[in-house]
Amino acid sequence: MSPDYYLLTLILAGAAFFFLYSYLALTIRGDWQAEPKLIFNSPDETANYFFSDLMARESKLQYFDPANLAAAPLISPRSMRVIDVQTVPAGFIGLPLIYGLLAKILSSAAIPFFTPALAVIGVIFFYFVVKELFGRQTGFLSAGLLLIFPGFWYYAIKGLMPNVAFVVLLIMAGCFFARLLNHKKLVNYLLFGFVLGLALMIRTSEIVWIGFVIISLTAFHYRKIKFNYLVLSVLLFFLVFSPIFFFNQQIYGSPLSYGYSLNLELAGKNVINQGLTLAEKIILPFGFHPRLAWKNLFDYTYGIFPLWTLLFLASFVTFIRGFLKYPGKFKAFYLILFLLTATYVVIYYGSWQFHDNPDPNAVTIGTSYIRYWLPLYIFVLPLLARALIFWLKNLPRIKTVVLVYFFAVLSLTSYQTVFWGPEEGVLKVKENINGYQQIASRVFSLVPEKSVIIAGTMDKVFFPARSVIIALNYPQDYVKIKQLLYQGYAVYYFYFSRTPAELAEFNQRYFQSYGLRVESSLIDFEEQSLYPVVATVDS
């Protein structure tokens, strides 16, 4: 049997890209013997790392902060919640559960490298699944395109976000589904159920469209399905997924509840303790706003990936022309399935205005639409690969040269977007984290361990080395600050730097009536300062 040179090439390219995908994990390393340890650029990454590490060390996904005895549920960073004085994840628990179990074997120091490694594995499996459907050449080109696609590349680097891990497991499930249709072995059915269970542990909210796709594929290919094996696959799926029910019951009080709350806003305000059950708002949780969805789709296709979008459109036109010339049931089914699924996913997420960036009008690679729409971007890659083969079929002598040049240009544009993107490119993220580490080191040298910092969006910098509060939004929050002071906690406000006059006005407006005072800053940074908060008189 001749070697698969396409596969060997992808393995070598994947090995090189593992280091590119690990760029932040390799270049931003905290001192494991001192504070701060690892700092991340987003609260979701902070929470996922913290609970992955906690699962690895203590086999649990909740922890107790003694400060909450005096101030519950105030003591918590974003992307976490407090339930009965226990701090728990405010999102799906699948990623920290899976990564935590892996870290038990490989150590917590390996956690930032799990997603880069999974991303490379996903590229290899993408080759297998596309090869199974369309042949080796299409599979090779599709996998190469996935390797350098900017959305995949970026979130492989930001590895504590769950989306690349979810997409990779979904690709693996697709591979085993394609194989069970063509090879009908029990192992393919079992592996399909296993990896699908892992994927939905990580992103349970995707169950509607994934379920629709699986049911549609099963109905279309029912003659190829061995239903006795499929039953075993379903049973294994539920067995793999069942730890989610156990931990949901343990953490949130119901097996069908998860960490998102009905009034949980991205800014961290209005966090309530009532969990949102999976049955509520699962179809269109953000409402139905097609105009907004269309605008967001344009912004996060052509607006941020113009070259890729033009190539996608050209390949889609090529496909439609071929379909009209040589129609077929297979092509028609997959076209309709893609259009229905894409429409739903675009409306599902596009109907919400995410505020990941302080500038609501900014279109950046770090905005949530890109990671939520990753499955759609990836689904189109085989279409582009087949179009490339069609466009170059009459140029056999220069086809290889053209493809090398094509991939070089695409790689450079992707590198530019991923690393040099405005505001949220990887180099900017690295710069931010370096700055956060310097701030954390200086602050920790001044404040005792038994302290609480009202930190706003800087909570990710100080947690978990110090207890943090996002903001003081209600009168009872100020009362709890006083209770913390009476319990012996030092309390600090990390806020925008203020002149003495501005600080006096700030105290009079917010703190004075509660017997509290924000004193002069202990340390000043470029735009922010650290202020002690003290009690003045009993009230």
TORVEXSE-975066 format. One line per 5 residues: for each residue x negated, y, z negated of C-alpha. Coordinates in steps of 0.25 Angstrom, whole numbers. Each point is the difference from the previous one (the first is absolute). Layout:
BEGIN
X:Y:Z  ...
***
This chain:
BEGIN
0:0:0  -6:13:4  -2:11:-10  10:11:-1  -8:12:3
11:10:-2  2:-5:-14  -15:0:-3  -1:15:5  12:3:-9
-7:-6:-12  -13:8:3  8:13:2  8:-3:-12  -12:-2:-9
-5:13:4  13:7:-2  1:-6:-14  -11:10:-4  7:11:7
13:-4:-7  -7:0:-13  -6:14:2  7:6:-13  -2:-13:-8
-15:0:3  -3:15:-1  9:4:-12  -4:-9:-11  3:4:-15
-10:-3:-11  6:-13:-6  -7:3:-13  5:14:-2  11:9:3
6:3:10  1:-14:7  7:0:14  8:12:4  9:0:11
6:11:9  15:-4:-2  9:-5:-12  4:-12:7  -14:-5:2
-3:3:-15  12:-8:-4  -3:-12:9  -14:0:-5  3:1:-14
11:-11:-1  -9:-9:9  -11:1:-10  10:-1:-11  5:-13:6
-14:-5:2  -4:2:-14  13:-2:-8  10:-7:9  10:11:-1
6:12:7  3:9:-11  -8:7:-11  3:7:-13  -5:14:-2
1:4:-15  2:14:4  14:-4:5  4:-3:-14  1:15:-3
3:5:14  7:-11:9  2:0:11  -8:12:3  -14:-7:0
-1:-5:13  -7:3:14  7:0:13  3:-13:6  3:-6:-14
12:1:-9  2:-2:-15  10:-11:-4  2:-2:-15  -14:6:-3
-6:-9:10  -7:6:13  4:-8:12  -2:2:16  10:9:6
-1:-8:13  0:-14:6  -9:-9:-9  -4:-10:11  -13:7:3
-6:1:-14  5:-14:-3  -7:-6:12  -12:8:-1  -1:-2:-15
1:-15:2  -11:1:10  -9:9:-9  1:-11:-11  -8:-9:9
-9:11:7  0:11:-11  6:14:0  -12:6:7  5:-7:12
14:6:0  -4:12:9  -5:-10:11  12:-9:1  8:8:10
-12:2:9  -3:-15:0  15:-2:3  0:10:11  -11:-8:7
8:-13:-2  12:7:5  -7:3:13  -4:-14:2  14:-5:-2
5:11:9  -8:-7:11  5:-13:-3  15:4:0  -1:8:13
-8:-11:6  11:-10:-3  10:9:7  -7:7:11  -14:-7:2
-14:2:-5  -4:13:8  13:7:-5  -3:-5:-14  -14:5:1
3:14:5  12:1:-10  -9:-4:-12  -11:10:5  10:11:0
5:-3:-14  -14:0:-5  -2:15:4  15:5:-1  -1:12:-9
11:-3:-9  -5:-14:-3  -14:5:-1  4:11:-10  8:-8:-9
-10:-12:0  -10:10:-6  11:5:-10  1:-14:-4  8:2:-13
12:4:8  9:-12:3  3:1:15  -12:-6:7  1:-12:-10
15:-1:3  -2:1:15  -12:-10:1  9:-11:-8  11:4:10
-9:-3:12  -4:-13:-7  14:-4:-1  3:3:14  -12:-8:4
5:-12:-7  14:2:5  -5:0:14  -8:-13:-3  12:-7:-6
8:3:13  -11:-6:9  -7:-11:-9  12:-4:-9  -9:-4:-12
5:1:-14  -13:7:-5  4:12:10  14:1:-7  -6:-1:-14
-10:11:3  10:9:7  9:-1:-13  -13:2:-9  -5:13:7
13:6:2  3:-1:-15  -13:7:-3  3:11:10  14:3:-6
-6:-1:-14  -8:12:5  11:8:7  13:-6:-4  7:12:6
-3:-5:14  9:-12:-2  12:5:8  -7:2:14  -10:-12:-3
12:-9:-3  7:5:13  -12:-3:8  -2:-14:-5  15:-3:1
0:5:14  -13:-8:4  6:-13:-6  13:2:7  -7:2:13
-10:-11:-1  10:-10:-8  -3:-11:10  -15:0:-4  3:1:-15
-1:-12:-9  11:4:-11  -4:-10:-10  -14:6:0  6:14:0
7:-4:-13  -13:-3:-6  -6:13:5  11:8:-7  -1:-8:-13
-15:3:0  3:15:3  9:1:-12  -11:-7:-8  -11:9:4
10:12:-2  5:-4:-14  -11:6:-8  6:14:4  13:-4:-7
-7:-5:-12  -8:13:-2  12:9:4  7:-6:-11  -11:2:-10
-3:14:4  13:6:5  10:-9:-7  6:-6:12  -5:-9:11
6:8:11  -6:14:-5  -12:6:4  -8:13:-4  6:10:9
10:9:-7  12:6:6  -5:14:-3  -15:-2:1  -6:11:9
-13:-1:6  -4:13:-8  1:-8:-12  12:7:-6  14:-5:-4
-5:-14:-4  11:-8:-6  -1:-13:-7  11:-7:7  -6:-9:11
6:-1:14  5:-14:3  -4:-6:13  15:0:4  2:15:-1
-3:8:12  -9:-11:7  5:3:14  -2:15:1  -5:5:-13
-4:13:6  13:3:7  3:0:15  -7:13:6  -3:-4:15
-5:14:4  -10:1:-12  -4:-15:4  -3:4:14  -8:12:-4
-8:-8:-10  -2:-11:11  -5:11:10  -10:6:-11  -5:-14:-4
-2:-5:14  -4:10:11  -2:11:-11  -11:-7:-7  -4:-11:10
2:6:14  -9:-9:8  5:-12:-6  14:4:2  -2:3:15
-6:-13:1  12:-7:-7  10:8:9  -8:-4:13  0:-15:-4
14:1:-4  4:5:14  -9:-11:6  7:-10:-8  14:5:4
-4:1:15  -5:-15:-1  13:-4:-7  9:7:10  -8:-7:11
-1:-14:-7  11:0:-11  1:-12:-9  7:-4:-13  -13:-1:-8
-4:15:4  15:5:-2  1:-6:-14  -13:5:-5  2:14:6
14:1:-7  -5:-6:-13  -12:10:0  9:12:3  11:-3:-11
-11:-3:-10  -8:13:3  13:8:0  3:-5:-14  -14:2:-6
-1:14:7  13:4:-6  -2:-7:-13  -13:8:-4  1:12:10
13:4:-7  -8:4:-12  -9:12:-1  -13:-5:-7  -8:11:-8
-14:-7:-1  -6:13:4  2:13:-7  2:6:14  14:-6:4
-3:4:15  -14:-7:0  -1:-12:9  -11:-8:-5  -5:-15:0
3:-1:-15  15:2:1  8:-12:-3  7:-1:13  -12:-6:6
-2:-11:-10  15:-3:0  0:-1:15  -12:-8:2  8:-13:4
6:8:12  -14:6:4  -6:-14:0  12:-7:7  -3:9:12
-14:-4:1  2:-13:8  8:9:10  -12:9:2  -9:-12:1
8:-6:11  1:13:7  -15:1:0  -1:-13:7  10:4:10
-6:13:3  -14:-6:2  4:-13:7  -4:6:14  -14:4:-6
-7:-13:-3  -14:6:2  1:11:-9  11:-5:-10  -10:-3:-11
-7:14:1  13:7:0  5:-7:-12  -13:2:-8  2:15:4
14:0:-4  -2:-6:-14  -12:9:-2  9:13:2  11:-6:-8
-9:-3:-11  -6:14:0  13:6:-1  5:-9:-11  -13:3:-8
3:15:2  14:-2:-5  -4:-9:-12  -12:6:-5  1:15:4
15:2:0  4:13:-7  3:0:-15  1:-15:-1  -11:-6:9
-9:-10:-7  -11:9:-2  9:11:-6  5:-11:-9  -14:-4:-4
-3:15:-3  12:1:-9  -3:-12:-8  -15:4:-2  6:13:-5
10:-7:-9  -11:-8:-6  -8:12:-4  12:6:-6  3:-13:-8
-14:-1:-5  0:14:-5  14:0:-6  -3:-14:-7  -12:6:-6
8:10:-7  13:-7:-4  1:-11:-10  6:-14:4  12:2:-9
5:12:9  11:2:10  -2:9:13  12:7:6  -6:-2:14
10:2:11  -5:-6:13  -14:-2:-6  6:-12:-9  -7:-9:10
-14:6:-5  2:-2:-15  8:-12:-1  -3:-11:-5  -11:6:-8
9:10:-7  15:0:-2  7:9:10  13:8:2  4:4:14
8:12:-4  9:7:-11  14:1:6  10:0:-11  0:6:-14
-1:-13:-7  -14:-2:7  -5:12:-8  5:-6:-13  -7:-13:4
-13:8:2  1:5:-14  2:-15:-5  -12:-4:7  -8:11:-7
6:-4:-14  -4:-15:3  -15:5:2  -1:0:15  -7:12:7
8:5:11  -6:8:12  6:7:12  -7:-2:13  5:11:8
-3:12:10  -9:10:-6  6:12:-6  -4:13:-5  2:4:-15
12:8:4  6:-11:8  -3:-10:-11  7:8:-10  12:1:9
0:-15:3  0:-2:-15  11:9:-3  9:-6:11  -2:-14:-2
-7:-4:-13  2:11:-11  15:-4:-3  -4:-14:-3  -11:4:-10
-11:-4:10  -12:8:6  -9:-2:12  -13:5:-4  -12:6:8
-6:-10:10  -11:-9:-5  -6:-2:14  3:6:14  -1:-6:13
2:7:14  15:1:-1  4:-7:-13  -3:0:-14  1:-8:-13
8:6:-11  2:-5:-14  15:0:-5  2:2:-15  11:1:-9
3:14:-6  11:-1:-10  10:-10:-5  14:1:8
***
